[in-house]
Every structure is written in structure tokens, then in C-alpha cells.
Amino acid sequence: MGKYFGTDGFRGEANKTLNFEHAIKIGRFLGWYYGARQGKKATVVIGKDTRRSSYMFEYALCTGLMASGADAYIMHVTTTPSVAYITRVDDFDCGIMISASHNPFYDNGIKLLNGNGEKMDEETILKVEDYIDDRLEIPVATGADIGRTVDYVAGRNRYIGHLISMSRYSFKNVRVGLDVSNGAAWQIAKGIFDALGAKTYVINDDPDGTNINMDCGSTHIEHLQQFVREKKLDVGFAYDGDADRCLAVDEKGNVITGDHILYIYGLYMKERGKLLNNTVVTTVMSNFGLYKALDKVGIGYEKTKVGDKYVYENMIQNGHRLGGEQSGHIIFSKYETTGDGILTSLKLMEVMLAKRKPMSELAAPVAFYPQVLKNVRVKSKPDAQNDPDVQAAVKKVADALGDDGRILVRESGTEPVIRVMVEATSDEICEKYVDEVVWQIEKKGHLA
């Protein structure tokens, strides 16, 4: 990770951590870099979510791009996966998504995508950061070389058509609830489900610039649970602010997590001979219950670091077709280069209709293990993590759990914190073993 850009772009509070001048410079660099590299005018496509500040960043990015001679194609309010898709299929030099995903409205972010619709490579990101910090000088365009903006809502419409065309079944008479989180899926999701014949019921579809993710969407799924029960719906789907995540709710109002989705669709692919390498890619935060369920049906799995970036990298390197996170980032590498919440919901609908089973029955084999996670604030994360006595305590717990649970101790990427997590057959066992490791960290004097 660089100085400004993390695993999911340059993110922070608008006009504090991330300001409009940053956006202008990012546009300036990208417009010059892609134009100079190919010897002709660069073309860049831009999407945004519904945050108040997204409009400011959109104009700032366009200003920078045009000043460097690039043409900026504006998709307006749209989802992250739609920008990734259009960047790739319409041959743009790169794509930009303005969003802070599931964060509150006052945060925002700038996500950069390469010409394949994938997260931009580290080498280019570092060059962007050099320009932000005035370590590079680049020329401005003049005369006829100055760029322009192009209204590109047609790109969003093409993405909508792409998703509709992927459904193998009519959704006629299926009662579906959608929580669009007052975010990027606001003008997209309902139209897709309606076009496929569903009886669609939507909540949190009135964005005002300040209510994105506010007590709604995939991070507050309890509202969709209640909505599904009250309306007696067959299934519900909740997205986050930029709609690259999806969690579901079954007909009984129970939450269907990303782990459930990986099991449901992984098994469906295996049964049809479509699960290449017979492997699903997960992160280390997936529940132990998922692995037990996959073991029972003979499906293998990989474990990566937390972050859909790492899931995608593993999938591409090893040729896997399905991967994701418990939070609902699910990647279908045959169709997309990033998590796509709406696509995920369509794929779950496909399994329901193909198997003629309710969501509760499809998810039933995944029995979640109780989990206890404690954050321990420490003076030095590496010192605490690598302490031989702490490592011995972790090994002792792992040996005691055997095949009936697991322990995960990892450093926070953003705080001076060690996270100690145990999954086991009961909350009492989880608490006991977490406390043993935390006590060892405290005993050795690592607490801050």
C-alpha cells in the first residue's frame, strides 16, 4: 500500500483526508500518463455514488483529466462493478469510481481501475502519489489538445442490459425485497428485477446526499430482515453504498452471509461441472462452519488475506472461478473483475429457481460456529505478534481446538491493535481461549 492509496483506493473524510485538490491531481496525472504512453488522447470513464461530495470529486477529476488532454466519459450515479465492466468492454484506458463503499456519507474515496477493469497496479499508483506530492512535473494541454467531457449514461444502460441478459430464468411471481442503501444501486437494481418479472419491493431508495449507508443496506441488514417478514417475501437482497457487496435474507428473515453465498453457489457450480479446480477462494475471516460444509460436499478452498483485492489476485493466478468475503464481496471471475452485488443476487435467484428450493434450505448446511473477537491495543504489533510466549499460547489453543474450531491472531491494518479471534462449538469455549491469549499478551507487557 502507498501513502494515500490503500487496498480499495484513496479513502478518507471529504475535504479533510481526501480533498478536491487531490482529485484534480489524480485526474491530471492519469490524463497525461495514458495519453503520453500511447501517443494519443486518453479516454477515461468515471462513475460515482450518491454522496454529496461525489459531485465535487467528479468535477475535480474531470478538470484534471481535461487539463492534461484526456476525454472524461461520465456515467453519473452508478455502481463500482458497472464502471469496471464498461472500462473493459468499451476499451477505456482506465476507469475511476468515486465512492467510499460502506462508509458514512462524509467519507469518500477514489478507486482507480486499469483498462481491464481491475484494480490499478501498484507501480502506477505510486506514480500517481509522486505527482500528488509534487515529485513529478507534467505539462498541460493547450489548444485543440485540451480534453472534454462526454455524457456516458449509455454505459450504465449497457451494464444493465448485460446483467439482464445473464439470467437463465424468469423471476415471474417471485416476491423480492431490495435494500439499495440510498446508494449507487438506487437507479439500477429495481429495474433489473422488474425486467426479469419479479414482484419487486424496495426500501432505502431515496438518496439525499447524506443518507447513503445510514442505518440501511448490507451493514444494517436487520431492516431488510424485518421488511421480508412483514411483506412475506420469498427473498431479500441488501447492497452497500457502491453495490459491490450483497448480503441476502431468506424467506424466514434469516441473514445469508457471504460465506453462505460461497457455499450455495459453489455447490451449484460443482453439481454442473462448472467449478474449475473444484476450489472456492475465501479469506481468513470466513467462518469455520463454511469450511466444514465445503468439506462435506468435497469442495476445496483457498484462504487469502482480508480484502477482495487478494481474493481476486488468487483467483486469477490459479484459475479459480468463485471467491469472496463473508461481508458479501463475491467475485464471479468468468463475468466480472470485482465484487458485484447485483450480479450476486441474480446468481442466488438462479440457484433458487433451478433447484426449486427456498433460500433457507439452500443455506441450511452451513452451520455457523460461535465466534469471539477481541481487539488488544498494543505498543508494537510486530513485537506482540512475534513474541515466542504469545505464539506458544496460540499454538496451545490451536492444538486444543483440533478439528472443532480455530484461532486467528492478526495485526490490524489501520490501528495499533492485535485482533484475537476464536471460533469453536460454544461461546464459552471461544471466550476461554481468547482470554488465554489476551492474558499472555498482557503478561508480557505488550499492552499500550
C-alpha positions in Angstrom: 0.0 0.0 0.0 1.1 3.5 -0.8 1.0 6.8 1.2 -2.5 7.7 0.1 -4.0 4.6 -1.7 -4.9 1.5 0.3 -6.3 -1.8 -0.9 -9.5 -0.1 -2.0 -8.4 3.3 -3.3 -7.7 6.7 -1.7 -10.3 7.0 1.0 -11.0 9.5 3.8 -13.2 12.3 5.1 -14.1 14.6 2.2 -12.1 17.8 2.1 -10.1 16.7 5.1 -8.1 13.5 4.4 -9.2 13.4 0.7 -9.8 16.9 -0.8 -10.7 18.3 -4.2 -7.1 19.2 -5.0 -6.1 15.6 -4.6 -8.8 14.7 -7.2 -7.6 17.4 -9.6 -4.0 16.0 -9.4 -5.2 12.4 -9.8 -7.0 13.5 -13.0 -4.1 15.5 -14.2 -1.7 12.6 -13.8 -3.9 9.9 -15.4 -4.9 12.1 -18.3 -1.2 12.8 -19.1 0.1 9.3 -18.3 -2.2 7.4 -20.5 -2.0 9.9 -23.3 1.8 10.1 -23.3 2.1 6.3 -23.1 0.1 5.7 -26.3 0.7 8.9 -28.1 -2.9 9.9 -28.5 -5.7 11.4 -26.4 -6.6 9.3 -23.4 -10.2 8.2 -22.6 -11.3 7.7 -19.0 -14.7 6.6 -17.7 -16.0 7.9 -14.3 -18.8 6.8 -12.1 -19.9 8.0 -8.6 -22.2 7.1 -5.8 -24.8 9.3 -4.2 -22.7 11.1 -1.6 -22.9 14.9 -1.5 -19.1 15.2 -2.1 -19.1 12.8 -5.1 -20.3 15.6 -7.4 -17.4 17.8 -6.2 -14.8 15.0 -6.8 -16.4 14.2 -10.2 -15.9 17.7 -11.4 -12.4 17.9 -9.9 -11.3 14.7 -11.6 -12.8 15.9 -14.9 -11.0 19.2 -14.6 -7.6 17.5 -14.1 -8.2 15.0 -16.9 -9.2 17.7 -19.4 -6.3 19.9 -18.4 -4.0 17.0 -19.3 -5.7 16.4 -22.7 -7.9 13.5 -21.8 -11.6 13.0 -22.6 -13.7 12.1 -19.5 -16.8 10.0 -20.0 -19.3 10.4 -17.2 -21.6 7.6 -16.2 -23.1 9.6 -13.4 -24.5 7.7 -10.4 -23.7 4.1 -10.9 -22.0 1.1 -9.2 -18.4 0.2 -8.9 -18.8 -3.1 -10.9 -20.5 -1.2 -13.7 -17.5 1.1 -14.1 -15.2 -1.9 -14.1 -17.3 -3.7 -16.7 -17.6 -0.6 -19.0 -13.9 0.2 -18.7 -13.1 -3.3 -20.0 -15.7 -3.8 -22.7 -15.7 -0.3 -24.1 -11.9 -0.1 -24.3 -11.2 2.8 -22.0 -7.7 3.5 -20.9 -8.7 3.4 -17.3 -11.8 3.8 -15.0 -12.4 5.8 -11.9 -15.1 5.2 -9.3 -15.9 7.8 -6.7 -17.1 6.1 -3.6 -16.2 5.2 0.0 -18.3 1.9 -0.3 -20.0 1.2 3.0 -18.5 4.2 4.9 -20.8 7.1 6.1 -21.6 9.9 3.7 -19.0 12.3 5.0 -16.2 9.9 3.8 -15.4 9.4 0.2 -12.9 7.6 -2.0 -11.3 7.4 -5.4 -10.9 3.9 -6.8 -8.7 3.5 -9.9 -9.1 0.7 -12.4 -6.8 -0.3 -15.3 -8.0 -0.9 -18.8 -9.1 -4.5 -17.9 -11.4 -3.2 -15.2 -9.1 -4.5 -12.5 -7.7 -2.6 -9.6 -4.8 -0.5 -10.8 -1.3 -1.9 -10.4 0.9 -0.7 -7.5 3.6 0.8 -9.9 1.1 3.2 -11.5 -0.4 4.1 -8.1 3.0 5.1 -6.8 3.5 7.4 -9.8 0.1 9.0 -9.0 1.3 9.5 -5.4 4.6 11.0 -6.6 2.6 13.6 -8.6 0.3 14.4 -5.7 3.4 15.1 -3.6 4.9 17.3 -6.3 7.8 14.9 -7.2 6.8 14.9 -10.8 6.1 17.7 -13.3 3.7 17.2 -16.2 2.6 19.5 -19.0 -0.8 21.0 -19.5 -2.7 20.6 -22.8 -3.4 23.6 -24.9 -5.5 24.5 -27.9 -7.2 21.6 -29.6 -5.4 19.1 -27.3 -7.5 20.2 -24.3 -9.9 17.4 -23.3 -13.7 17.4 -23.0 -16.4 15.7 -21.0 -18.9 13.2 -22.6 -22.2 12.2 -21.1 -22.0 8.4 -21.0 -25.2 7.3 -19.3 -25.3 4.8 -22.2 -22.6 2.9 -20.5 -24.7 2.4 -17.4 -27.6 1.3 -19.6 -25.3 -1.2 -21.4 -24.3 -2.7 -18.0 -28.0 -3.0 -17.0 -28.6 -4.9 -20.3 -25.6 -7.1 -19.6 -27.0 -8.2 -16.2 -30.5 -8.8 -17.5 -29.0 -11.0 -20.3 -27.2 -13.2 -17.8 -30.4 -14.5 -16.2 -31.3 -18.0 -17.3 -34.7 -17.9 -15.6 -37.8 -15.7 -15.4 -38.4 -14.3 -12.0 -42.2 -14.2 -12.6 -44.2 -14.1 -9.4 -41.1 -14.3 -7.1 -41.5 -11.7 -4.3 -38.2 -10.0 -3.9 -37.1 -7.3 -1.4 -34.2 -4.9 -2.2 -32.4 -2.6 0.2 -30.4 -0.3 -2.1 -28.8 1.6 0.8 -29.7 5.0 -0.6 -26.6 4.4 -2.8 -25.3 3.5 -6.2 -27.8 0.7 -6.9 -30.7 3.2 -6.4 -31.5 3.6 -10.2 -30.3 0.2 -11.3 -31.4 -2.8 -9.2 -35.1 -2.5 -9.2 -35.3 -2.1 -13.0 -33.3 -5.3 -13.5 -35.5 -7.3 -11.2 -38.7 -5.8 -12.7 -37.4 -6.6 -16.2 -36.9 -10.2 -15.2 -40.5 -10.4 -14.0 -40.1 -10.3 -10.2 -42.5 -8.6 -7.9 -40.0 -6.1 -6.5 -40.3 -4.3 -3.2 -37.6 -1.6 -2.5 -36.5 0.2 0.7 -33.9 2.9 1.2 -34.2 4.2 -2.3 -34.4 8.0 -1.6 -30.8 9.3 -1.6 -30.3 12.9 -0.5 -26.5 13.0 -0.4 -26.2 12.5 3.3 -28.2 9.2 3.9 -26.1 6.7 2.0 -25.5 3.6 4.2 -27.2 5.4 7.1 -29.0 2.7 9.1 -29.6 0.8 5.9 -28.1 -1.6 3.4 -25.8 -4.6 3.9 -24.2 -3.1 7.1 -27.6 -2.7 8.7 -29.4 -5.8 7.3 -31.8 -6.0 10.3 -34.2 -3.6 8.4 -34.4 -5.9 5.4 -35.0 -8.8 7.7 -38.0 -7.1 9.2 -39.2 -6.0 5.8 -39.0 -9.5 4.4 -41.0 -10.9 7.3 -43.6 -8.1 7.2 -44.2 -8.4 3.5 -43.9 -12.2 3.5 -41.3 -12.1 0.7 -39.5 -15.0 -0.9 -36.1 -13.5 -0.5 -34.3 -10.2 0.1 -31.0 -8.6 -1.0 -29.1 -5.8 0.6 -26.3 -3.8 -1.1 -23.7 -1.4 0.2 -23.1 2.2 -1.0 -21.4 1.3 -4.2 -23.1 -2.0 -4.7 -20.1 -4.2 -4.9 -21.4 -6.2 -1.9 -24.5 -8.2 -1.4 -26.0 -10.0 1.6 -29.3 -11.8 1.5 -32.2 -12.6 3.7 -34.1 -15.9 3.4 -37.9 -16.2 3.4 -37.9 -16.6 7.2 -35.9 -13.4 7.8 -32.5 -15.1 8.5 -29.3 -13.5 7.2 -27.5 -15.1 4.4 -23.8 -14.0 4.6 -21.1 -14.1 2.0 -20.0 -17.4 3.4 -23.4 -18.9 2.8 -23.4 -17.5 -0.7 -20.0 -19.1 -1.5 -21.3 -22.5 -0.3 -24.7 -22.2 -2.2 -23.2 -21.1 -5.5 -20.0 -23.2 -5.1 -22.1 -26.4 -4.7 -24.3 -25.4 -7.6 -21.3 -24.9 -9.8 -19.8 -28.2 -8.7 -23.0 -30.1 -9.5 -23.0 -28.8 -13.0 -19.3 -29.4 -13.6 -18.5 -25.6 -13.7 -16.4 -25.2 -10.5 -12.9 -25.2 -12.1 -10.2 -26.7 -9.9 -13.0 -27.7 -7.5 -12.0 -24.8 -5.4 -13.6 -21.7 -3.7 -11.4 -18.8 -2.6 -12.1 -17.3 0.8 -10.4 -15.0 3.2 -9.1 -15.9 6.7 -12.2 -14.3 8.2 -14.6 -16.9 6.7 -16.4 -18.8 9.4 -15.2 -22.3 10.3 -18.7 -23.6 9.6 -18.2 -22.8 5.9 -15.1 -25.0 5.7 -16.9 -27.8 7.5 -19.8 -27.6 5.0 -17.4 -27.5 2.0 -15.5 -30.5 3.3 -18.8 -32.5 3.5 -19.5 -31.9 -0.2 -15.9 -32.4 -1.3 -15.1 -28.8 -2.4 -11.6 -27.4 -1.8 -10.8 -23.9 -0.7 -8.1 -21.3 -0.6 -7.6 -18.7 2.2 -6.3 -15.2 1.5 -5.7 -12.1 3.5 -8.7 -9.9 4.2 -9.7 -7.9 1.1 -11.4 -8.6 -2.2 -8.2 -7.5 -3.9 -6.4 -10.5 -2.5 -9.3 -12.8 -3.3 -9.2 -11.7 -7.0 -5.4 -12.0 -7.2 -5.6 -15.6 -6.0 -8.4 -16.4 -8.4 -6.6 -15.0 -11.5 -3.2 -16.6 -10.5 -4.8 -20.1 -10.0 -7.7 -20.1 -12.5 -10.5 -20.3 -9.9 -14.0 -19.1 -10.8 -15.6 -18.3 -7.4 -14.4 -16.4 -4.4 -15.3 -13.8 -1.9 -15.6 -12.5 1.6 -18.1 -13.0 4.5 -19.1 -9.4 4.1 -20.6 -10.1 0.8 -17.9 -9.2 -1.8 -18.5 -12.2 -4.1 -16.4 -12.4 -7.4 -17.5 -14.5 -10.4 -14.3 -14.3 -12.4 -16.0 -15.6 -15.6 -18.1 -12.5 -15.8 -16.6 -9.7 -13.6 -13.3 -8.4 -12.3 -14.7 -7.2 -9.0 -17.4 -8.0 -6.5 -20.8 -7.2 -7.9 -23.7 -7.1 -5.5 -26.5 -7.1 -8.1 -24.9 -9.9 -10.1 -24.6 -11.9 -6.8 -28.3 -11.5 -6.1 -29.1 -12.7 -9.7 -26.9 -15.7 -9.2 -28.6 -16.6 -6.0 -32.0 -16.2 -7.7 -30.7 -18.6 -10.4 -29.9 -21.3 -7.8 -33.3 -20.9 -6.1 -35.2 -21.3 -9.3 -33.0 -24.1 -10.8 -33.3 -26.2 -7.6 -36.8 -25.1 -6.8 -35.8 -24.7 -3.2 -36.2 -21.7 -0.7 -33.1 -19.8 0.3 -33.3 -21.2 3.9 -33.0 -24.8 2.6 -30.1 -23.9 0.3 -28.2 -22.3 3.2 -29.0 -24.8 5.9 -25.8 -27.0 5.5 -23.7 -24.0 6.6 -23.9 -24.1 10.4 -22.0 -21.1 11.7 -19.7 -21.6 14.7 -19.8 -19.2 17.6 -17.1 -16.6 17.3 -15.4 -14.2 19.8 -13.1 -11.4 18.6 -11.2 -9.2 20.9 -9.1 -6.2 19.9 -6.0 -5.7 22.0 -4.3 -2.3 21.9 -0.5 -2.8 21.9 2.7 -0.8 21.9 4.1 -2.7 18.9 2.1 -5.0 16.7 5.1 -7.0 15.4 6.6 -7.4 18.9 3.3 -8.7 20.3 2.6 -10.9 17.3 6.1 -12.4 17.2 6.6 -12.9 21.0 7.6 -16.6 21.5 5.3 -16.9 24.6 2.3 -15.4 22.7 2.9 -17.7 19.8 3.2 -20.7 22.2 -0.2 -19.7 23.7 -1.7 -19.5 20.2 -0.4 -22.9 19.3 -1.7 -24.4 22.6 -5.2 -23.1 21.8 -5.0 -24.4 18.2 -3.9 -27.9 19.4 -6.7 -27.9 22.0 -9.4 -27.0 19.4 -8.1 -29.5 16.9 -10.8 -30.1 14.2 -13.5 -28.5 16.2 -12.5 -24.8 15.8 -9.7 -22.4 15.0 -7.8 -19.4 16.4 -6.7 -16.4 14.3 -4.4 -13.8 15.6 -3.6 -10.9 13.2 -2.5 -7.3 13.1 -5.0 -4.6 12.3 -4.1 -2.7 9.1 -5.3 0.6 10.4 -4.9 0.7 14.2 -2.3 -0.3 16.8 -4.3 -3.4 17.6 -3.8 -7.1 17.6 -7.1 -9.0 16.8 -7.6 -12.3 18.6 -10.4 -14.4 17.2 -11.6 -17.9 18.2 -14.3 -20.0 16.6 -15.5 -23.1 18.5 -18.6 -25.1 19.3 -19.7 -22.7 22.1 -19.4 -19.1 23.2 -17.9 -20.3 26.5 -15.0 -22.1 24.7 -14.4 -19.1 22.5 -14.2 -16.7 25.4 -11.9 -19.1 27.4 -9.3 -19.5 24.6 -9.4 -15.8 23.5 -8.8 -14.7 27.1 -5.8 -17.1 27.4 -4.0 -15.5 24.5 -5.0 -11.9 25.6 -3.7 -12.7 29.1 -0.4 -13.8 27.6 -0.1 -10.6 25.6 -0.8 -8.6 28.8 1.5 -10.7 30.9 4.4 -10.0 28.6 3.9 -6.2 28.8 2.7 -5.5 25.3 -0.4 -3.6 26.2 -0.4 0.1 25.2 
